[in-house]
Amino acid sequence: MLSVDKLKQRFYADVRSPFDRFSDKAREMVSEDSIVLHGGCGADSSIGFRQAARATVGIDLDEWIARNTDLDLALMGSLCHLPLPDECIDLVAARWVLEHMSSPGLFFHEVVRVLRPGGLLLLLTTNRRHYFALAVRVTPLRIQRWFIQRVHGGNADDVFPTFYRANTVPRLRILAAEAGLTEERLVTLEGSPSILKFNPFAYLVGVAYERTVNRFELLRGVRGSILVVFRRQE
């Protein structure tokens, strides 16, 4: 019998997800001398910054950050108004956060303020040109939460408002350049269609989409995620 679990095992058993590739990159970028800011991390302790860095600071609006065991210092606050002094951070990392910001330009300027010269910003964010982002933009938040809880089996409290105001490659580059950041690396990624796992046939359609957009570089602009590294100018 056709099942999503069997399809996932067949097509993605040895494939690193965008989530995993972000974590791999983050661990590659940190050193024992680094002071790291993990932005919008909540209770996520999966990267292991605390073991690798000199110190790790986390900032989030969610009180669950107090339970994050990967932080030396957990702060509640906005990433657009960082409660940190100038030039104190070596690496800022933020995963699935940028799409939720109503004023992403403020975030980029704050990142530049707190980064030391030559410091790095690592981002993983949703591409607003992907079918998932298109669906989210036309679906009321209450319906999104119902879908995640009742259909997807997830936690409705993990669904937050989205704005997608920095969520294309051109827009990211503009905001970064305006803030004084230079691009080190940028890739678009399409992983397994996990949002479609509620139905094996929908999942197969997602597999076909993934295989198509990953095969043709011309379609890189409609892949689901953007992984990018920016550097503050010296």
N, C-alpha and C positions, 0 to 999 in steps of 0.2 A: 504494500500500500504506500502511495506517495505521501511523504511527510516532510515538513520543513526541516526537521532535524537531519533527515537523510540527505536532503538537498544541500544543506549547509555543509555537512561532512563531505559530500561529493565535490562541491565547488570551492569551498573555502577552508578546508582543513589546515592548509599550510600557508594561509594568507594573513599577513599582519593587517589589522584594521587601522583606519586613520587614528583612532584612539591610542592604539599600541604604538604606532609610528611616532606620534607626538611624544609619548613617554620615553621611547627609545632616544629620540632626539634630545629631549630634556636632560636625560642622564648623561648623554654624550657631551653636552655643553657645560655641565656643572663640574666644579673642581673643589678640592678641599679648602681652598681659599675663598670660595664664592659666598657672597651674601645674596640669597635668592628671595624674590617676592613671588609667591604663588597667588595670583589674583583670581578671585571667584572660585576658590577651591572647595568651599563648604567642608564636609567631613571627609573628602577624598584624600586618602593617604597612600594611593597606589604607586606614586612615582618613586618615593624613597629619597626625597631631597635631603631630609634631615640626616641621614646616614652619610651622604656624600659631600654636603656643603658645610661651610663654617657655621652658618646660621641661616635659618629659613623663617621668613615672615609670611603669614597668610592674611588676606583681607577679603571679607565677604559681608554681604548684607544679611546673610542667614545665620541665626544663632547656632546652627549645627557646627559651625567652624570651631566652637569650643571643644568639640569631641575629636578634632583632627589630631592624630598622633604623629603626623609628619611635620609638625611645626614647632619651632622654638618659641614663637610669639604669634598668637592668634588675635586678630583685631577685627572688630565689626566696623564697617565703614564703606564708603563709596570709592570705587576705582577711579572715578572722575575727580575726586578730591582726596588724594592719598594723605593719610596722617603720618607722613614721613618727612625727614629733612632732605635737603638737596644732596644729590650725588652720594647716595649711601648704598646703592644696590648695584650688583654686577649682572644679574639676570632677572628679567621679569618673564614669567610664564603664565599664560591664560588659555584655557581650553574650554570651548563651547561657552564663551562669555560675551564676546564682542557683539554677537547678534542681539543681545538683550539690552544694549546701551542705546539710550535715546540721544545722547550727545557724545559719540565716539571721538570726535576731535578733541574734547577735553581730556579724555583718557590718554590719547597719544602725547599731548603736551605734558601731562602729569608724569607719564613714563619717562619722557626725556628729562624732566626736572629731577627725578629721583635716581636715574641711571648715572653711574660714573662715566666719564669719557671713555668711549670704546665699549660700553656695556651693551648687552643684547636683550632684545625682545623676541620671545617665541610665542606664536599664536597658532591656534587651530580653531577655525570658525566655519560656519555653514555658508555655502555659496547660495546667494539668493536666487540664482538662475536655475537651481536644481528643482526637480519636481516636488521634493519634500518641502522646501521653503515656499514654493508657489502655493502648495496646498495649505500650509500654515497661515499664509498671508490672507487667504480668503475664508478661513474657518474661525469662528468666534472662539475665544479662549475656553469658555465653558464646554464647548464641543470637543476641543482638543483634550481637555482633562478627562472628559467622559471616555473618549477613545482610548487614551493611554491606560486608564484604570479598567474599563469594562472589556475592551477588545484586546488590548495589548498586554494586560495583566501587570501593568506598572503602577507607580505611585503618582497619583494626580497632583500631589504637592510639589513634585519635581518639574511641573510644567509652568513656565514663566512667560510673561509677555515678551514678544519679539518685535524688533524694529527694522533690522537688516539695513542699517544706514551706513555700514562700512563693509558690506558683504559681497563685493565683486573685486576681482583683481585690480581693475583700474582705480576704483575708489580707495582701496587699501593703499595703493601706491601714492595716491594724491595726499591722503591724510598723513601718511608717514613722512613724505617729503616736506610737507608744510610744517611738521613738528621738528624736523631736523634729523630724521632717521634715513639711513641708506639701506638698500635691500641687499641682503647676503644670499638668501635662497628663498625661492617660492615654487611650490608645486601644488597642483590640484589633484585630489584623490577621490576615487570612487570605490567604496568598499562593499561588503555584503549588504543586501537590501533588508536590513533588520527591521525597519519600520513596517515592512510588508509580511512579516513572519506570521501574521494571524491567519494566513491562507496559503496553501502550497502553490496554487496557481498564480496568485498575486506575487508570490515570492519568485516564481519562475520568470514572470514578466520583469521583475527587478533584476534578476540575474542577466537576462538578455540585454537590459539597459546598461548594466555595469560592463558587460563584455564589449558592447558596442562603443561606449564612450572611452573606455580604456584602450581600445584597439586603435582608434583614430585620434591623432593629436589635434586635428582640426576641431574636435568636440571637447577639448580640455576645459573649455569655459562653462560647460554644463555638468561637470563632475560635482559630487556632493560637498566636498570639503576643500578648504584652502589651508595649507600649512606653510607658514612663512617665518623667516628670521630677519629681523631688522637690527641694525647697529647704530648706536648713537655716535655721531661724528666726534672725532678727537678734539 
